[in-house]
Amino acid sequence: MDSEQVRQWYDMQGQVYVVTGGSGALGSEVVRALVGVGARVAVINRSAERAQPLLESLGPLATQALSVPADVLDRASLEAAACTIEERLGPVAGLVNAAGGNNPAATTRPDLSFFDLPEPALRQVLDLNLLGTIIPCQVFGRRMAQRGAGVILNFSSMNAFRPLTRVPAYSVAKAGISNLTQWLAVHMAQEYAPGIRVNAVAPGFFLGDQNRYLLTDQATGALTPRGQAIIDHTPMARFGAPADLSGTILWLLSPASAFVTGITVPVDGGYSAFGGV
């Protein structure tokens, strides 16, 4: 192996990738990483306007990104998006399922027990995270199967390794995504083409709009007891920054991981390795 081969692995010039939830805190970092290595990226959100701040932040690289409206829970809208992407950018080489999140109404608290969590909120979290990963895999995975090539990267979570208190639906959904990743990796390789790979990343604790209310005090910005407990159990003693995901994501999407499929990689500052003592 020489340095030129390594450079070629991470040269995604002209390759087309789809990122669902691409304007979110972590999804937007995926987009930035991909356009930075030359890829063309379709950013999928429920409305095209949500991606505008991201596109503007890309500067000259914005010409490599395309905002495409679609709902990850609506197969018809995803099929329409897939057609638009193929017409505007070309065949899709990779799919990143970054859409997801929790709902405060599906989170236990002193005045809301597990037994009283409302069914609509539970369904919303389960559907958004689990079905919102499965359906894009069906739509874009079919096209990969027809071509015999492609890579899928799902977003799991620390909740899949160690279920966290207070967020039962989110934990269950993310555990399902890790299981789906293994199942789909085997299915695509055995039934369609060995070169189609499916992996996942499991981010540790990254501050974002979805979890900020759990980890920091809204009034002071100080850590909540929960936030402090996380830092105490993270050997690197900090929350993750979105850019911390970029190296792992590019590796899993690139030919550098050509013999890697069916795994979930923690990006967590050592949280999943620490036993507490």
Secondary structure as a PSIPRED ss2 file (coil, helix, strand):
# PSIPRED VFORMAT (PSIPRED V4.0)

   1 M C   1.000  0.000  0.000
   2 D C   1.000  0.000  0.000
   3 S H   0.000  1.000  0.000
   4 E H   0.000  1.000  0.000
   5 Q H   0.000  1.000  0.000
   6 V H   0.000  1.000  0.000
   7 R H   0.000  1.000  0.000
   8 Q H   0.000  1.000  0.000
   9 W H   0.000  1.000  0.000
  10 Y C   1.000  0.000  0.000
  11 D C   1.000  0.000  0.000
  12 M C   1.000  0.000  0.000
  13 Q C   1.000  0.000  0.000
  14 G C   1.000  0.000  0.000
  15 Q C   1.000  0.000  0.000
  16 V E   0.000  0.000  1.000
  17 Y E   0.000  0.000  1.000
  18 V E   0.000  0.000  1.000
  19 V E   0.000  0.000  1.000
  20 T E   0.000  0.000  1.000
  21 G C   1.000  0.000  0.000
  22 G C   1.000  0.000  0.000
  23 S C   1.000  0.000  0.000
  24 G C   1.000  0.000  0.000
  25 A H   0.000  1.000  0.000
  26 L H   0.000  1.000  0.000
  27 G H   0.000  1.000  0.000
  28 S H   0.000  1.000  0.000
  29 E H   0.000  1.000  0.000
  30 V H   0.000  1.000  0.000
  31 V H   0.000  1.000  0.000
  32 R H   0.000  1.000  0.000
  33 A H   0.000  1.000  0.000
  34 L H   0.000  1.000  0.000
  35 V H   0.000  1.000  0.000
  36 G H   0.000  1.000  0.000
  37 V C   1.000  0.000  0.000
  38 G C   1.000  0.000  0.000
  39 A C   1.000  0.000  0.000
  40 R E   0.000  0.000  1.000
  41 V E   0.000  0.000  1.000
  42 A E   0.000  0.000  1.000
  43 V E   0.000  0.000  1.000
  44 I E   0.000  0.000  1.000
  45 N E   0.000  0.000  1.000
  46 R C   1.000  0.000  0.000
  47 S C   1.000  0.000  0.000
  48 A H   0.000  1.000  0.000
  49 E H   0.000  1.000  0.000
  50 R H   0.000  1.000  0.000
  51 A H   0.000  1.000  0.000
  52 Q H   0.000  1.000  0.000
  53 P H   0.000  1.000  0.000
  54 L H   0.000  1.000  0.000
  55 L H   0.000  1.000  0.000
  56 E H   0.000  1.000  0.000
  57 S H   0.000  1.000  0.000
  58 L C   1.000  0.000  0.000
  59 G H   0.000  1.000  0.000
  60 P H   0.000  1.000  0.000
  61 L H   0.000  1.000  0.000
  62 A H   0.000  1.000  0.000
  63 T H   0.000  1.000  0.000
  64 Q H   0.000  1.000  0.000
  65 A E   0.000  0.000  1.000
  66 L E   0.000  0.000  1.000
  67 S E   0.000  0.000  1.000
  68 V E   0.000  0.000  1.000
  69 P E   0.000  0.000  1.000
  70 A C   1.000  0.000  0.000
  71 D C   1.000  0.000  0.000
  72 V C   1.000  0.000  0.000
  73 L C   1.000  0.000  0.000
  74 D C   1.000  0.000  0.000
  75 R H   0.000  1.000  0.000
  76 A H   0.000  1.000  0.000
  77 S H   0.000  1.000  0.000
  78 L H   0.000  1.000  0.000
  79 E H   0.000  1.000  0.000
  80 A H   0.000  1.000  0.000
  81 A H   0.000  1.000  0.000
  82 A H   0.000  1.000  0.000
  83 C H   0.000  1.000  0.000
  84 T H   0.000  1.000  0.000
  85 I H   0.000  1.000  0.000
  86 E H   0.000  1.000  0.000
  87 E H   0.000  1.000  0.000
  88 R H   0.000  1.000  0.000
  89 L C   1.000  0.000  0.000
  90 G C   1.000  0.000  0.000
  91 P C   1.000  0.000  0.000
  92 V C   1.000  0.000  0.000
  93 A C   1.000  0.000  0.000
  94 G E   0.000  0.000  1.000
  95 L E   0.000  0.000  1.000
  96 V E   0.000  0.000  1.000
  97 N E   0.000  0.000  1.000
  98 A C   1.000  0.000  0.000
  99 A C   1.000  0.000  0.000
 100 G C   1.000  0.000  0.000
 101 G C   1.000  0.000  0.000
 102 N C   1.000  0.000  0.000
 103 N C   1.000  0.000  0.000
 104 P H   0.000  1.000  0.000
 105 A H   0.000  1.000  0.000
 106 A H   0.000  1.000  0.000
 107 T C   1.000  0.000  0.000
 108 T C   1.000  0.000  0.000
 109 R E   0.000  0.000  1.000
 110 P C   1.000  0.000  0.000
 111 D C   1.000  0.000  0.000
 112 L E   0.000  0.000  1.000
 113 S C   1.000  0.000  0.000
 114 F H   0.000  1.000  0.000
 115 F H   0.000  1.000  0.000
 116 D H   0.000  1.000  0.000
 117 L C   1.000  0.000  0.000
 118 P C   1.000  0.000  0.000
 119 E H   0.000  1.000  0.000
 120 P H   0.000  1.000  0.000
 121 A H   0.000  1.000  0.000
 122 L H   0.000  1.000  0.000
 123 R H   0.000  1.000  0.000
 124 Q H   0.000  1.000  0.000
 125 V H   0.000  1.000  0.000
 126 L H   0.000  1.000  0.000
 127 D H   0.000  1.000  0.000
 128 L H   0.000  1.000  0.000
 129 N H   0.000  1.000  0.000
 130 L H   0.000  1.000  0.000
 131 L H   0.000  1.000  0.000
 132 G H   0.000  1.000  0.000
 133 T H   0.000  1.000  0.000
 134 I H   0.000  1.000  0.000
 135 I H   0.000  1.000  0.000
 136 P H   0.000  1.000  0.000
 137 C H   0.000  1.000  0.000
 138 Q H   0.000  1.000  0.000
 139 V H   0.000  1.000  0.000
 140 F H   0.000  1.000  0.000
 141 G H   0.000  1.000  0.000
 142 R H   0.000  1.000  0.000
 143 R H   0.000  1.000  0.000
 144 M H   0.000  1.000  0.000
 145 A H   0.000  1.000  0.000
 146 Q H   0.000  1.000  0.000
 147 R H   0.000  1.000  0.000
 148 G C   1.000  0.000  0.000
 149 A C   1.000  0.000  0.000
 150 G E   0.000  0.000  1.000
 151 V E   0.000  0.000  1.000
 152 I E   0.000  0.000  1.000
 153 L E   0.000  0.000  1.000
 154 N E   0.000  0.000  1.000
 155 F E   0.000  0.000  1.000
 156 S C   1.000  0.000  0.000
 157 S C   1.000  0.000  0.000
 158 M H   0.000  1.000  0.000
 159 N H   0.000  1.000  0.000
 160 A H   0.000  1.000  0.000
 161 F H   0.000  1.000  0.000
 162 R C   1.000  0.000  0.000
 163 P C   1.000  0.000  0.000
 164 L C   1.000  0.000  0.000
 165 T C   1.000  0.000  0.000
 166 R C   1.000  0.000  0.000
 167 V C   1.000  0.000  0.000
 168 P H   0.000  1.000  0.000
 169 A H   0.000  1.000  0.000
 170 Y H   0.000  1.000  0.000
 171 S H   0.000  1.000  0.000
 172 V H   0.000  1.000  0.000
 173 A H   0.000  1.000  0.000
 174 K H   0.000  1.000  0.000
 175 A H   0.000  1.000  0.000
 176 G H   0.000  1.000  0.000
 177 I H   0.000  1.000  0.000
 178 S H   0.000  1.000  0.000
 179 N H   0.000  1.000  0.000
 180 L H   0.000  1.000  0.000
 181 T H   0.000  1.000  0.000
 182 Q H   0.000  1.000  0.000
 183 W H   0.000  1.000  0.000
 184 L H   0.000  1.000  0.000
 185 A H   0.000  1.000  0.000
 186 V H   0.000  1.000  0.000
 187 H H   0.000  1.000  0.000
 188 M H   0.000  1.000  0.000
 189 A H   0.000  1.000  0.000
 190 Q H   0.000  1.000  0.000
 191 E H   0.000  1.000  0.000
 192 Y C   1.000  0.000  0.000
 193 A C   1.000  0.000  0.000
 194 P C   1.000  0.000  0.000
 195 G C   1.000  0.000  0.000
 196 I E   0.000  0.000  1.000
 197 R E   0.000  0.000  1.000
 198 V E   0.000  0.000  1.000
 199 N E   0.000  0.000  1.000
 200 A E   0.000  0.000  1.000
 201 V E   0.000  0.000  1.000
 202 A E   0.000  0.000  1.000
 203 P E   0.000  0.000  1.000
 204 G C   1.000  0.000  0.000
 205 F C   1.000  0.000  0.000
 206 F E   0.000  0.000  1.000
 207 L C   1.000  0.000  0.000
 208 G C   1.000  0.000  0.000
 209 D C   1.000  0.000  0.000
 210 Q C   1.000  0.000  0.000
 211 N C   1.000  0.000  0.000
 212 R H   0.000  1.000  0.000
 213 Y H   0.000  1.000  0.000
 214 L H   0.000  1.000  0.000
 215 L H   0.000  1.000  0.000
 216 T E   0.000  0.000  1.000
 217 D C   1.000  0.000  0.000
 218 Q C   1.000  0.000  0.000
 219 A C   1.000  0.000  0.000
 220 T C   1.000  0.000  0.000
 221 G C   1.000  0.000  0.000
 222 A C   1.000  0.000  0.000
 223 L E   0.000  0.000  1.000
 224 T C   1.000  0.000  0.000
 225 P H   0.000  1.000  0.000
 226 R H   0.000  1.000  0.000
 227 G H   0.000  1.000  0.000
 228 Q H   0.000  1.000  0.000
 229 A H   0.000  1.000  0.000
 230 I H   0.000  1.000  0.000
 231 I H   0.000  1.000  0.000
 232 D H   0.000  1.000  0.000
 233 H C   1.000  0.000  0.000
 234 T C   1.000  0.000  0.000
 235 P C   1.000  0.000  0.000
 236 M C   1.000  0.000  0.000
 237 A C   1.000  0.000  0.000
 238 R C   1.000  0.000  0.000
 239 F C   1.000  0.000  0.000
 240 G E   0.000  0.000  1.000
 241 A C   1.000  0.000  0.000
 242 P H   0.000  1.000  0.000
 243 A H   0.000  1.000  0.000
 244 D H   0.000  1.000  0.000
 245 L H   0.000  1.000  0.000
 246 S H   0.000  1.000  0.000
 247 G H   0.000  1.000  0.000
 248 T H   0.000  1.000  0.000
 249 I H   0.000  1.000  0.000
 250 L H   0.000  1.000  0.000
 251 W H   0.000  1.000  0.000
 252 L H   0.000  1.000  0.000
 253 L H   0.000  1.000  0.000
 254 S C   1.000  0.000  0.000
 255 P H   0.000  1.000  0.000
 256 A H   0.000  1.000  0.000
 257 S H   0.000  1.000  0.000
 258 A C   1.000  0.000  0.000
 259 F C   1.000  0.000  0.000
 260 V C   1.000  0.000  0.000
 261 T C   1.000  0.000  0.000
 262 G C   1.000  0.000  0.000
 263 I C   1.000  0.000  0.000
 264 T E   0.000  0.000  1.000
 265 V E   0.000  0.000  1.000
 266 P E   0.000  0.000  1.000
 267 V E   0.000  0.000  1.000
 268 D C   1.000  0.000  0.000
 269 G C   1.000  0.000  0.000
 270 G C   1.000  0.000  0.000
 271 Y H   0.000  1.000  0.000
 272 S H   0.000  1.000  0.000
 273 A H   0.000  1.000  0.000
 274 F C   1.000  0.000  0.000
 275 G C   1.000  0.000  0.000
 276 G C   1.000  0.000  0.000
 277 V C   1.000  0.000  0.000
